[in-house]
Amino acid sequence: MIRTSIATALTVASVTLLAACGSGQKSSAAPVADPFPSTYTVPTSGPVLIRGATVLTGLDTRLDDTDVLLADGRIKAVGKALAAGDATVIEAKGRTLTPGIIDVHSHLGVYPSPGVWATSDGNEATAPTTPDVWAEHSIWPQDPGFQTARAGGITSMEILPGSANLIGGRGVVVKNVPATTYQAMLFPGAKRSVKMACGENPKRVYGRDGGRAPSTGMGNVAGYRAAFIKATAYRAKWDAWNKEPNGTPPDRDLALDTLADVLRGNITVQVHCYRADQMVTMLDVAKEFGFRIAAFHHAVEAYKIANELAEAQTCGALWADWWGFKLEAWDAIRENIAFVDHAKAKAGPGCAIVHSDDPNGIQRLNQEAAKAMAAGRRAGLTIPEEHAIAWLTRNPAKAIGVLDQVGTIEVGKQADVVLWSGNPFSVYTRADLVWIDGALRLDRAHPPATPDSDFLLGADVDDVAATAGDAP
């Protein structure tokens, strides 16, 4: 009797998961390449010559007393004694220039401030798998967190759904610019991502709190596999029809559209996962279905499998010292980021990222990187500042697929750069000037007459803009 009940429960659970995976709206129309295209345009701005800065390029190099020329939205030249021509000259001696900081794990706009139910739209926690939902459709551009993040040097970020679901939907990369619509923030050409979660969250939300599958770790893994089995068949049908488009196309399913594009490599995979054993299981699931995990997020036990992550070319998007708030987040060490960074494998070195997952932490990711660097040095690792800056710039750009455009200071790349008042790894340093595509988006010494968000209108505008990086 007990065995029969268990078998029946597992059958129901599998059906529930498969039904949830295919719960997206269906039609027979062929998929549109991008039904929600970016309308972001590079603003017109004159050339800028940043003169005499200490430049941390994001390429493991430090250039002292160096000039950087920005023009037409791009980095035009890097060198000594560059001719100013008609450029606006910024005297930067004693200050440090870095690539703009990229946060790979943000919920700004989908969980905006103030935190009220009406705008808390980050998690479609109504089914274990919801790959049909897109985080961008919940973004509220008026979130004042975008402005305070900019004061912390954040020029781009990946906005993700929450982590209640096994597969929680698509994430999106945005430029951190003031806008009325999310389309005007979308990073042109950037891939979308899919957010997945392992461990306690899905089994708590659906098993313990919802009384349905998954309620265990094995239920979690069964759910991923059931979803991708169905997506594999769906992809095969569409690929065959696209090769020879005769007759009526297959029925579309929004959820399976997302997962089929994961299998095609058109969508990056970002996984919320804490424990080392569960991360290795997720790597096995990825191998089974032929996709690659771009990054494990939070991953407090990544240090235990640093070499395996490097071999899989999977980044660790990590906190410096946030841990212990639940059992799976318990076995943390402060050297986690440094150990992942120093991993060695045939496929290449480790890829460590400092991320936020927090509207306050995003304002001071440079300080979080400084803590991680100090912990690594205490452990005997050599971590120069010109290398550690990559945790905030180059590696995040790699994980979300935009390294060809941003993340390093190189001629031809987009002019997303930050001029810091001093050493960016000091708690006393602030972002003085922030350029995005060569346009000045933050000037700490000359705050705007009006803030980006109506929710800041009641405050003293000068104080808010000048001290936004110190917001609690």
N, C-alpha and C positions, 0 to 999 in steps of 0.2 A: 504493500500500500504506500509506504513511504517512497520507495523507488519510483512507483508510478507517478506519484505527485511531483517528485523532482523532475522526472522526464517531461511531464506535462508543463511544468513551470518553465523549463528551459525552452521547450517548443514555443510557448507563448512569448517568452522573452525574445527569441530570435525573430519571430513574426513581428513583434512590436518594433524592434530595432530596424528591420528591413522596411517596414511601413514608414517609420519615421524618416529613414533615409530618402525614401521616395515621396515624401509628403509635399515637395515643392509643386508649384503650379505647373500644369502640363499644357503643351500645345504641340501642333505639328509643324510650326514654323521653324526654319533653320535658325540656329543661334546667330545673333548679331555679334560681330567681333568685340565691340565695346559699346553697350547700350547707354552708358553713362560716361561720356568722354570728358577729359579734362578741358576746362576753359581757361586754365591758368596761362597768362601771358607774361613774358619778361618785361618789366616796366622800363620805360625810357629813362636813362640816367647817364650823366656825363662820366668821362673817365676819371678814375681816382688812382693816385700814386701814394701808396703807403710806404713811407721812407724810413729806413734805418731800424726796422723791427728785428727782434729775435723771432725767427720763423721755425715753428715745428711743423714740418710738412705732412706728417702722417705716414711718411715713407721711411721711418727710422733715421731721419736726418734732421740736424739742427743747423740752421743758417743764421749766423750772427750778423748784425748790422746790414740787413738785406732789404732791398726794395721789392715790392710786389705791385704790379700795375693791373688794375681792373678796368675793363672796357667792353662795351657791348654785351654785358652779362657774363663775361668769361674772364678767366685769368689770362692776361695777354703776355706778361713777362715776369720773370723772377730773376733778380741779379743785383749787382752792385752798381750804384750811381746811375740808375736809369734816368733817361731824359724825361722831364715832366711834360713838356709840350703844353697842351691846353688842359691837362688834368688838374683836378683839385688835389692839393698835396696835404697829406696827413703826416705830421711829424710823429714818429712812433718810437724814437729812441728810448730805451728803458722799458718798453712794453713788448708783449709777445703776441704774435699773430698765429692763429691755428685755423685749420678747416672748421667749418661749422659743426657743432655737435649734433649727432643723429641719435635719437632714442628709438630703439626697435620695439619697445613695449610700452605703449601709452594708451590710456583710455580718455584722453582729453576730448571734449566734444560729445562723447557718448555717455560719459559720466561727468557732466560739467558741474562747475560751481555757480551758484549754490546748489548743494545736493538735495534736490527735491524730486518727488516721484515723477512729475510731469516730464522731466528731461533725463531721467535715469534709464537710458535705453541701450545699455551695453550688453545685455545677455538675454537671448530668446530662450529662456529656461523652461520651455514647454514640451521638449522632446529630447531624448538623449543625443540624437544627431540632427543638426539643423544647418547643413552646408548651403542651404538655399538662401540664407540671410546674408546681407552685406553690411558691415559696420558703417560704411560711408553713408548709408541711408538713415543712420541715427545721429550723424555728426551735427552738432549745433555750433556754427561758426562763431557765435557770440560768446562762447565760453571764455571768461577772463583768464583762464589758465594758459591759453595760447600766448597772451601778452607776457605773463610772468615767466613762462618758459623761455620766451625770446630774450628776456633779461638775463637768463642763465646761459645764453649762447646757443640755444637750440634753434637750428635752422630747418631741420626736417624731422619727421617722426613717422613711425608706423602705428596707425590706430587699429587696435584689435578688439574683437568681441571679448567678453568675459570668459571665465574658465569653468562654468557650470556643466558644460556639455563635453561629450566625447569628441564631437566635431562641431564647433560652435559657429562656423560661418567664415566669410571672407574678411580679411583685414585689408587696409589700404595705406599707401604711402602719401603723405601730404607735405607740401611746403608750409612752413610756419609763417604764413602771411595773413594780414587782415583781409577778410573777405565776407561777402554777404551769403554766398552759397558754397557748399563743400566742393562743387565742381571747380570753382575758381581757386581751390587750394590743392587739387590733385596734382601730384608730381607727374609731369608728362612722360609717358612711356614706361613708367614703373609697373612692374608686375603686381597684381594683387597677391595676397597670401591666403592660406587657410589656417585657422586657429584650431588646434586640437589640445586635449587635456588628458593626462593620465592621473592615476592615484586617487586621492581622497575625494576631490570635489565631485566628479560625476557620480560615484557610488553613494555619496552622502545625499546629493540633491535628489537623485532618482530612486535609490534603494532605501536609505533610512528615512528620508523625509517624504518621498513620494510613493513608496511602496511598489516600485516596479524596477525592471532591469535598467541599468546594471546596479547590483548591490554588492559586488565583490570585484577584486582585481581581475579574476578570470572573466567575469561578465564584461568588464571594460574591454579586454582584448577581443572577446567574441564580437563585441559591437563594432570595433574598428574593422575587423576582418569581414563581417557580414556586409558592411557598407561598401568596402572596396571590391568584394566579389561582385556585388550588383553593379558597381561602377565599371568594372572591367568588361562585363557583358554589354553595358550601355555604350561604352567607348567603342567597342568592336562594331556595333551596329552603325554608329554614326560615322566611323572611319570608313567603313565599307560604302556607305551611301555617299560620303563626300568624294570617294574615289570614282564612283560611277553613280552620279545623282539622277537615277532614273526612277520615275514613279513618285509615290508619296514618301516624304522623309519619315524617319521614325518619330514617334511621339517624344516631345521634349520633356525633361524634368529638371527643374532649376537646381535641386540638390545634386543630382547626378551630373549636371553640366559642370559644377564646381569640381567634383571628385574626378571626373574624366579629364579635366584640364590639369589636375594634379598629376595624374598618370602620364599625361603628355609632356609634363615639365613646364607648363605655362603658368603655374601658380606655385609660389614657394610655400613650404610647410614649416610652420612655427608651432612648437609643442611645449605647453606648460607641463613640466615634469620635475619632481624633486629628487627622487631616489635613483641611485645608480642602477640597481637591478631593473627598475621599470624603464629607464632610458635604454638599456641594452635590449629589452623586449621590444620597445618601439622601433629600434634600429632593425630588429629582425622582421617586424611587420613591414617596414619600408622595403626591405630586401625582397620579401615575399611578393610584393605587388609592384616593385620596380620604380619606386620614387625615392627621392633623397630628402632627408630632414635638414633644413637649413640651419636651424638653431633650436636648442632646448632652452626654455626660459625658466628662470629662477634656479633650478638645477643645483641645489645646495650640496649635493653629493657628486658633482661633476669631477672633483679632484680624484675620486676613486677610479674613474674610467677615462682619465684625461687622454691617454694614448689611443684608446678606442674611438674617442670623439675625433681626434686628429686624423685617424685612419679613415673614418667615415666622412671627413671634411665637413663636419657638423660643428657649428660654433656653440659656445656656452654664453648665453645672455644672463648675466649674474648680478647679484647685489654684493656690495662690499662686506656687509655685516648684519644683514637682516635675516633673522632665523628664529626658530623655537616657538612659533605661534601655533603650530600643530605638530603632530608626531612626525609626519614625513619631512618636516622642515627642521628636525632636531639635530641631525648629525652634521652640523656645519663647521667649517673652519674659516678663519679670516684670510688664509692663504689660497682660497679656492680659485679666485681669478688668476693669481700669479701662477699657480700650478697648471691650470688649463692652458694658460699662455705659453708655458715652457714645455708643453708636451711635444714629443717627437714621434713621428710615424713616417712610413715610406711615402704616404700620400702628401706629406707636408707638415708644417708646424701647427701647433694649436691655435685656435681662434677664440680669444676671450673678448667679451663685450661687457661694458657697464651699462645697465639699463635701469629704468625707474619703476614702472608699474605704479606710479604714485604722482599726484599733482604737485606735491611739495618736493619730493625727491628729484623731479625733473628739473627743478630750478637750480640745482647744485650738483649735477653729475660730475663736474670737474673735481669737486671735493670728494665725492665717492671714489673716483679713480685714484685720488691721492691716498686715501686710506688703504686701498687695495695695493697700491705700489709700496707703501710703507710696510705692510704686512709681508709682502714678498721679499723685500729687502731684509727684514728681520730674519727670514728663513734662509738667508744666504744667497738669494737669487739676484742677478744683475739686471736691474730694470731702469734704464735711463729714461728721462722725461720724454725724449723724442720718440721712444718706443711706446711708452704708456699712453700717449695721446691717441694712438691707433685704436685703443679700446673704446674710444668715444667717437671716432671718425671713420677710419678706413674699414675696420672690422664690421661695424654696423652696416655700412654701405654695402659690404660684401654679402652680408646675411640677407638683406632685403633686395639685392639685385640691382643696385644703382651705383656700383663702384666705378663704372665707366664714366659717370657724370659728376659725382661728388665724393667727398671723403678724404681727399688729399689736395695739397696745394701743388698743382702741376699746370703748366701752360696748356690751355685748351679746355680745362674743366670749368664747370659752372662756378661763378664767383660767390660761393657761399663761404664766408670767412668771418672770423671773430677777432677783434683786437682787444686784448685783455689789458687791464691797468698794470699788471705785473706778471708774476709767474702764475699760470692758470691752476697750478696745484697748491696754491696757498689759500687759506681761508680768508685772507685779507684782500684777495683779488676779485675784481668785478669785471664783467663784460662792458667795456667802454663803448664800443661800436660794433654793430652786427650788420653785415651785408648779406642779402640773399639775391642771387643772380645780379650782383653788382649794385643793387639798389640799397641804400641805407635804410634799414628797418628798425634800428634802435640806436639812439644817441643818448647815453646816460647823462651827459652834461646839458643836453637841450631836450627835455621831454616834450612830447606833443601837447598841443593846446587842448586836445580832446582824447580820451582813451578809446581803445578799440571796442570796448563793451559797455553797454548801458549800465551794467551792474557796478561799474566803477565811477559813475557820475556823482554819487554822493560823497566820494572821498576827495581829499585834496589831490588834484591831478598831478602836480609836480612831485609831491611826496611818493605817490603810487608809482609813477614811472621811474623815479630815481632810485627807489629802494625795493623794486619789485622782486629782485633776486633774494631779498631777505624776508619775503612773506612767510608766515608760519605754515 
